Amino acid sequence: MSDNLRIPSPWAQLGLFLRLFGFAFIGVVFLALLMGQLPKPLSANTLKLAQIANTVLLFGVPAFLYARLTFADHPLYNLGFRPAEKRNFYLLAILLLFFSFPLEGWLGIMNKRIALPHWMIQTETDTDRQLTAILEVKKPVDVLINLLVVAVIPAIFEEMFFRGVLQRILIQLIKRPWAGIIATAFIFSFLHFQFEGFLPRMFLGILLGAAFWYSGSLWTTILAHCFYNGIQVVALSYYPTTINNENPSIPGYATLISLVIVVGLLTAMRSQSRAAKNSKWH
């Protein structure tokens, strides 16, 4: 791998990545200023196009340029666009996120008990309002478009950015896979700027990070991420008012069962992972 690196130092890689992200962030701010000049209210289609542009520009472009500038050959392959070590990792990753729903729901309840500054709550409210407009369904094809905009495209480019680039760099710097996974998950959740759902989103990031570390493939996490978002998109497309509802009560036994299954699935992935067996960072 080192022979294929144009930039061997992980610190130099991080510096490059932060610069690329900074330029992308400026681009997103410029796009937001342009959007601010459009007549209000904005149509659902305009919001969807803006959502796609923001996702691609903020996450996809920096990750792609990082790969092109860092790896001499096969940049996307080395970023993580390669088959999983074993085919069952795809199913295990989907099951991992599916059975995590009760545990994430419980974390959401705990998150809402934390007193947050007004600006954080207002940011959440504004985001929810925009998401409700994006997910408006007037005809059946709108559901497919919603899946593309909110599930498929974010899954691809967010996984490139967070797991393919950031997690890879942080694991090299910290020299502890789980520390790098958790640090990446924290940043993943923070950059969504939805603080009333910070804990469950961070937990989701940890699960996706572990799935990538064990499987060695971004396709694993993209598929699982898309599945996770897709379930919520379909639900919110038909029941948009649920986005503003409080988290329902989660029975303690459901949370415990969820935790046991999640730990069991992670253990199964670890036992089959070449990365875990060969890692010098334990």
Disulfide bonds with the S-S distance in Angstrom:
none
